């Protein structure tokens, strides 16, 4: 790896899809399927609220495995909240350590209080020259 510092903003995915917590799990699954993504950012209810995320893993473990009806389960019932956010200007090596140590596979990227992207451990290894 070169001696240049790679920042989270340099490797994040910028197209972050979001969903309301009052949407159904079925709607979340359909959004993920259409966009070919494995997570959705759950919109804050107000400025004091924390960010949340709903993932394919949440759908599998909380809807499919227990055989719940996805059309009658709400995103807020299965989402992870609060989520760890990563600053856009953080050195990517520290971001990888943070995600690994907290056993988190993906995190929204925050800049000046707004979500500007998403990073995943998989994309950091597969899409970037970290090794």
Helices and strands as residue ranges (DSSP letters): H 8-11, E 18-19, H 25-35, E 39-42, E 52-55, H 56-59, I 60-64, H 75-78, E 80-81, E 85-87, H 92-101, E 106-111, E 114-120, H 121-126
